[in-house]
Amino acid sequence: SMLDSVGGELLGVCTSRDHELVSDRSLAVSEVMTTVTNGLLTGDTESSIEALELVLLNSKKGKLPVVNGKNELVGLITRQSVIDKKRRPPPGSPTLDKKGRLFCGAAIGTREADKARAKALAAEGLDAIILDSSQGDSTYQIEMIQYLKKEIPHVDVIGGNVVTQAQARRLLEAGADGLRVGMGSGSICTTQEVCAVGRGQATAVYKCARLAAQFGVPVLADGGIQNSGHVVKALTLGASAAMCGSLFAGTTEAPGEYFVGEDGIRVKKYRGMGSLDAMAKGSDTRYLSESGHLKVAQGVSGTVRDKGSVCKMVPYLIHGVKQGFQDMGATSLTHATELREAGAMRVETRTGAAQKEGGVHDMHSYKKVLW
């Protein structure tokens, strides 16, 4: 099949080697670029990625545009991306939609204007819409779910956030295809402190997931994930996926520029959507506080350490989770649920002493390196 192009027909490539030493900066790009007719090396979509990478390495060039049968640009392989791939652990399988494209979701609010946004997103081939609210059990969200399931039924709608079965039931009955569970447990969230509203994340996930399972709806554990062990806990308590905010903040791929903090450590800025910084940029609708003049912060902004690339972090996270399941004797998510429901696998609360005992102790000094 003819792969979708990222533009029109490929005419040429203009890299730094083509333009950086050109003194006349008024020249058109077409005059300095390496054109297809003038020896530009291209790959075709019928070849495997491994074969295309070999062509690029053997050519000693820096970039290899990949074109389809109509000579339309489909992708670009760079020498640096091949080198990075060889240095990193092997990646897992990508999450693809029915057309073989990367699965894509988007967050919208529950205002009238968001209905038009949802339809425009669906027209672009979106797979899932998340209704983004700190407290999802509202008449606005219930009406929005019903509207979306009627107007664009082929797009999955994830409702939330909720932490109780009563909240979850209303969204499930409205037609939600997924639930996001968690309130006040995120690393930058102060909702539980400021509003005295929220719930312990393990309890929230367990209770909501048990109800959602009766509707055949999956649950996202949103908040409090600090390491692979927390992902294991989320999955064994009934979640189908875990959202990682602070865990991925500070990675190379996360938004923002690195800078060196006062203590000499390389960091990136990270802010909660309930912080005053974020509210100034328009996130206040998420916290139902845009109408008044008083802004009540439900989050903080700060910095997180440089964590390197997600391409290195994710394989180790996945492996840590797999080892956790192996130790529990669970072969899959379904199997783990069966073991829990049958009582063969128990989830217990730990006392403060047990938590202390379960961590590193009695060491004069140690260095904690996760991977």
C-alpha positions as CSV (number, residue, x, y, z in Angstrom):
1,S,0.0,0.0,0.0
2,M,1.1,3.6,-0.7
3,L,2.3,5.1,2.6
4,D,1.1,8.6,3.5
5,S,3.6,11.2,2.7
6,V,4.7,14.0,5.1
7,G,4.4,16.5,2.3
8,G,4.5,16.6,-1.5
9,E,7.2,15.4,-3.9
10,L,10.8,15.4,-2.7
11,L,12.8,18.0,-4.6
12,G,16.0,18.0,-2.5
13,V,17.7,18.3,0.9
14,C,19.3,21.4,2.4
15,T,21.6,20.4,5.3
16,S,24.2,22.5,7.2
17,R,26.9,21.3,4.8
18,D,24.9,22.8,1.9
19,H,24.3,26.3,3.4
20,E,26.6,27.1,6.3
21,L,29.6,28.4,4.2
22,V,27.4,30.2,1.6
23,S,28.3,33.9,1.9
24,D,25.3,35.2,-0.2
25,R,22.4,34.7,2.3
26,S,19.9,36.0,-0.2
27,L,20.1,32.9,-2.3
28,A,17.0,30.7,-2.6
29,V,17.1,27.3,-0.9
30,S,16.6,25.7,-4.4
31,E,20.0,27.1,-5.5
32,V,22.0,25.6,-2.6
33,M,20.3,22.3,-1.8
34,T,21.3,18.9,-3.1
35,T,18.6,18.0,-5.6
36,V,17.1,14.6,-6.4
37,T,18.4,15.0,-10.0
38,N,21.9,15.9,-8.8
39,G,22.8,12.7,-7.0
40,L,20.7,12.9,-3.8
41,L,20.6,9.4,-2.2
42,T,17.1,8.2,-1.3
43,G,15.6,5.0,0.1
44,D,12.3,3.3,-0.8
45,T,9.4,2.3,1.4
46,E,9.6,-1.3,0.3
47,S,12.9,-1.8,2.0
48,S,13.2,-2.8,5.7
49,I,14.6,-0.2,8.2
50,E,17.7,-2.3,8.7
51,A,18.4,-2.3,5.0
52,L,17.9,1.4,4.8
53,E,20.2,2.0,7.7
54,L,22.9,-0.1,6.0
55,V,22.5,2.0,2.8
56,L,23.0,5.1,4.9
57,L,26.1,3.8,6.7
58,N,27.7,2.5,3.5
59,S,27.1,5.8,1.7
60,K,28.9,7.8,4.4
61,K,26.2,10.4,4.1
62,G,24.5,12.1,7.0
63,K,20.8,11.7,6.0
64,L,18.7,9.4,3.9
65,P,15.2,10.6,2.8
66,V,12.7,7.7,2.3
67,V,10.3,8.1,-0.6
68,N,7.3,6.2,-1.9
69,G,6.5,5.2,-5.5
70,K,5.4,8.7,-6.3
71,N,8.7,10.1,-5.0
72,E,6.8,11.7,-2.1
73,L,8.7,12.1,1.2
74,V,7.6,9.5,3.8
75,G,10.4,9.7,6.3
76,L,14.0,10.6,7.1
77,I,16.8,8.4,8.6
78,T,19.8,10.3,10.0
79,R,23.2,8.9,10.8
80,Q,22.9,10.2,14.4
81,S,19.6,8.3,14.9
82,V,21.3,5.0,13.8
83,I,24.2,5.6,16.1
84,D,21.8,6.4,19.0
85,K,19.8,3.3,18.3
86,K,22.9,1.1,18.5
87,R,23.9,2.6,21.8
88,R,20.5,2.0,23.5
89,P,18.7,-1.1,24.7
90,P,16.4,-2.7,22.0
91,P,13.1,-0.8,21.9
92,G,9.7,-2.6,22.4
93,S,6.9,-2.8,19.9
94,P,5.3,0.6,19.1
95,T,1.6,1.0,19.9
96,L,-0.1,1.3,16.5
97,D,-3.7,2.0,15.4
98,K,-5.7,0.0,12.9
99,K,-4.0,1.8,10.0
100,G,-0.5,1.0,11.2
101,R,0.2,4.6,12.5
102,L,1.4,5.5,15.9
103,F,-1.5,5.6,18.4
104,C,-2.3,9.2,19.2
105,G,-4.5,10.8,21.9
106,A,-5.3,14.4,22.8
107,A,-6.7,16.2,25.9
108,I,-9.6,18.6,25.7
109,G,-11.8,20.4,28.3
110,T,-15.6,20.3,28.7
111,R,-16.5,23.7,27.4
112,E,-18.7,24.4,24.4
113,A,-15.7,25.3,22.2
114,D,-14.1,21.9,23.0
115,K,-16.9,20.1,21.0
116,A,-15.6,21.7,17.8
117,R,-12.0,20.8,18.8
118,A,-13.0,17.2,19.4
119,K,-14.6,16.9,15.9
120,A,-11.5,18.5,14.3
121,L,-9.2,16.1,16.1
122,A,-11.4,13.1,15.0
123,A,-11.2,14.3,11.4
124,E,-7.4,14.2,11.6
125,G,-7.5,10.5,12.6
126,L,-7.2,10.8,16.4
127,D,-7.6,7.5,18.3
128,A,-8.5,8.7,21.8
129,I,-9.7,11.9,23.6
130,I,-9.0,12.5,27.3
131,L,-11.4,14.8,29.1
132,D,-8.9,16.7,31.2
133,S,-10.2,17.7,34.6
134,S,-8.9,17.5,38.1
135,Q,-12.3,16.4,39.3
136,G,-14.2,14.6,36.5
137,D,-17.5,13.8,38.3
138,S,-19.3,16.8,36.9
139,T,-22.4,17.4,34.9
140,Y,-20.2,19.1,32.2
141,Q,-18.1,16.0,31.7
142,I,-21.1,13.6,31.7
143,E,-22.7,15.7,29.0
144,M,-19.5,15.9,27.0
145,I,-19.0,12.1,27.1
146,Q,-22.6,11.6,25.9
147,Y,-22.1,14.1,23.1
148,L,-18.8,12.6,22.0
149,K,-20.1,9.0,21.9
150,K,-23.0,10.2,19.8
151,E,-21.1,12.4,17.4
152,I,-17.7,10.6,17.0
153,P,-18.4,7.0,18.4
154,H,-15.2,5.6,16.7
155,V,-12.9,7.7,19.0
156,D,-12.3,6.3,22.5
157,V,-13.2,8.8,25.3
158,I,-11.2,8.6,28.6
159,G,-13.0,10.3,31.5
160,G,-11.6,11.5,34.8
161,N,-10.1,12.2,37.1
162,V,-12.0,10.1,39.7
163,V,-11.1,8.3,42.9
164,T,-14.4,6.7,44.2
165,Q,-16.7,4.1,42.7
166,A,-19.7,6.6,42.9
167,Q,-17.7,9.1,40.7
168,A,-16.6,6.3,38.3
169,R,-20.1,4.8,37.9
170,R,-21.6,8.0,36.6
171,L,-18.8,8.4,33.9
172,L,-19.1,4.7,33.0
173,E,-22.8,4.9,32.6
174,A,-22.4,8.0,30.5
175,G,-20.3,5.9,28.1
176,A,-16.7,6.4,29.0
177,D,-14.3,4.0,27.2
178,G,-11.6,4.5,29.9
179,L,-11.1,6.1,33.3
180,R,-8.2,8.1,34.7
181,V,-7.9,7.6,38.4
182,G,-6.0,9.8,40.9
183,M,-6.5,13.0,42.8
184,G,-3.8,14.9,44.7
185,S,-1.1,12.1,44.5
186,G,1.1,13.6,41.7
187,S,4.5,14.8,42.7
188,I,3.7,18.4,42.0
189,C,0.0,18.3,43.2
190,T,-1.2,19.9,46.4
191,T,-4.9,19.3,46.0
192,Q,-5.1,17.0,49.1
193,E,-3.3,19.7,51.1
194,V,-5.1,22.8,49.8
195,C,-8.6,21.4,49.3
196,A,-8.6,18.3,51.6
197,V,-9.9,16.3,48.6
198,G,-8.4,13.2,47.2
199,R,-7.7,9.6,48.1
200,G,-4.7,7.3,48.6
201,Q,-3.7,6.2,45.1
202,A,-3.6,2.4,45.7
203,T,-7.1,2.4,47.3
204,A,-8.5,4.7,44.5
205,V,-7.1,2.5,41.7
206,Y,-8.3,-0.8,43.4
207,K,-11.8,0.5,44.0
208,C,-12.4,2.2,40.7
209,A,-10.8,-0.7,38.7
210,R,-13.0,-3.3,40.3
211,L,-16.1,-1.3,39.3
212,A,-14.8,-0.5,35.8
213,A,-14.1,-4.2,35.2
214,Q,-17.8,-4.9,35.5
215,F,-18.3,-2.5,32.5
216,G,-15.3,-4.0,30.6
217,V,-13.5,-0.6,30.8
218,P,-9.8,-0.2,31.4
219,V,-8.3,2.2,34.0
220,L,-5.3,4.5,34.0
221,A,-3.4,5.0,37.3
222,D,-2.6,8.7,37.2
223,G,-0.2,10.0,39.9
224,G,2.4,8.9,42.4
225,I,4.5,6.7,40.0
226,Q,8.1,7.2,41.1
227,N,9.7,3.9,40.0
228,S,9.0,0.5,38.3
229,G,7.8,-0.9,41.7
230,H,4.9,1.6,41.7
231,V,4.0,0.6,38.2
232,V,3.8,-3.0,39.4
233,K,1.5,-2.0,42.3
234,A,-0.8,0.0,39.9
235,L,-1.1,-2.9,37.5
236,T,-1.7,-5.6,40.1
237,L,-4.3,-3.4,41.8
238,G,-6.3,-3.4,38.5
239,A,-5.0,-0.6,36.4
240,S,-4.2,-1.4,32.7
241,A,-1.7,1.5,32.4
242,A,0.2,3.9,34.5
243,M,0.7,7.6,33.7
244,C,4.3,8.8,34.3
245,G,4.6,12.6,34.7
246,S,7.5,13.4,37.0
247,L,9.2,10.1,36.0
248,F,9.6,11.3,32.4
249,A,10.1,15.0,33.3
250,G,13.7,15.8,33.0
251,T,14.3,13.4,30.1
252,T,15.9,14.5,26.9
253,E,12.6,14.3,25.1
254,A,10.6,16.2,27.7
255,P,9.7,19.9,26.8
256,G,12.0,22.6,28.1
257,E,15.7,23.4,28.1
258,Y,18.3,22.1,30.5
259,F,20.0,24.5,32.8
260,V,22.4,24.1,35.7
261,G,20.8,24.7,39.1
262,E,22.3,26.5,42.1
263,D,23.7,23.2,43.4
264,G,25.5,22.5,40.1
265,I,23.1,19.8,39.0
266,R,21.7,19.7,35.4
267,V,17.9,20.2,35.6
268,K,14.8,21.0,33.7
269,K,11.8,23.0,34.9
270,Y,8.7,21.0,35.8
271,R,5.4,22.5,36.9
272,G,2.0,21.2,38.0
273,M,-1.0,22.3,35.9
274,G,-2.5,23.6,39.1
275,S,0.4,25.8,39.9
276,L,0.1,29.6,39.5
277,D,2.7,29.5,36.8
278,A,0.6,27.1,34.7
279,M,-2.7,28.9,35.5
280,A,-1.2,32.1,34.1
281,K,-0.9,30.2,30.8
282,G,-4.5,29.1,30.8
283,S,-4.7,25.8,32.7
284,D,-7.1,27.3,35.3
285,T,-10.1,25.9,33.5
286,R,-8.9,22.4,34.5
287,Y,-9.3,23.5,38.2
288,L,-12.6,25.2,37.8
289,S,-11.2,28.6,38.9
290,E,-11.1,30.7,35.7
291,S,-14.2,32.8,36.5
292,G,-13.1,34.6,39.7
293,H,-10.2,36.9,40.2
294,L,-8.8,34.8,43.0
295,K,-6.5,32.0,41.9
296,V,-6.0,29.1,44.4
297,A,-2.9,27.1,43.6
298,Q,-3.4,23.3,43.6
299,G,0.2,22.5,42.5
300,V,3.8,23.7,42.6
301,S,6.5,24.4,40.0
302,G,10.1,23.5,40.4
303,T,12.9,21.5,38.8
304,V,13.8,17.8,38.2
305,R,17.2,16.2,37.5
306,D,18.4,15.3,34.0
307,K,17.4,11.7,33.5
308,G,18.8,11.0,30.0
309,S,16.6,9.6,27.2
310,V,13.3,7.8,27.5
311,C,14.7,5.4,25.0
312,K,17.0,4.2,27.7
313,M,14.7,4.6,30.7
314,V,11.6,2.9,29.3
315,P,13.2,-0.5,28.5
316,Y,14.6,-0.7,32.1
317,L,11.2,0.3,33.5
318,I,9.5,-2.4,31.5
319,H,12.1,-5.0,32.5
320,G,11.7,-4.0,36.2
321,V,7.9,-4.5,35.9
322,K,8.3,-7.9,34.2
323,Q,10.6,-9.1,36.9
324,G,8.1,-8.0,39.5
325,F,5.4,-10.0,37.8
326,Q,7.8,-13.0,37.5
327,D,8.4,-12.9,41.2
328,M,4.7,-12.9,41.9
329,G,4.1,-15.8,39.6
330,A,1.8,-13.7,37.3
331,T,2.2,-14.3,33.6
332,S,0.0,-11.4,32.5
333,L,-2.3,-8.6,33.7
334,T,-5.3,-10.9,33.4
335,H,-3.5,-13.6,35.3
336,A,-2.5,-11.1,38.1
337,T,-6.2,-10.1,38.4
338,E,-7.3,-13.7,38.6
339,L,-4.7,-14.4,41.3
340,R,-5.7,-11.3,43.3
341,E,-9.5,-12.1,43.1
342,A,-8.8,-15.8,44.1
343,G,-6.8,-14.7,47.1
344,A,-3.7,-16.4,45.8
345,M,-1.9,-13.1,45.7
346,R,-2.5,-10.6,48.5
347,V,-2.0,-6.9,48.6
348,E,-1.1,-5.7,52.1
349,T,-0.5,-2.3,53.7
350,R,2.9,-1.9,55.2
351,T,3.7,-0.2,58.5
352,G,6.3,2.6,58.7
353,A,8.7,0.1,60.2
354,A,8.2,-2.4,57.3
355,Q,8.7,0.4,54.7
356,K,12.0,1.4,56.4
357,E,13.1,-2.2,56.5
358,G,12.2,-2.7,52.8
359,G,14.5,0.2,51.8
360,V,18.2,0.5,52.0
361,H,19.5,0.5,55.6
362,D,22.5,-0.1,57.8
363,M,24.9,1.2,55.1
364,H,27.7,3.6,55.9
365,S,27.4,5.1,52.4
366,Y,25.9,4.0,49.1
367,K,25.0,5.3,45.7
368,K,21.6,4.5,44.2
369,V,21.9,4.0,40.5
370,L,18.7,2.5,38.9
371,W,20.2,1.7,35.5
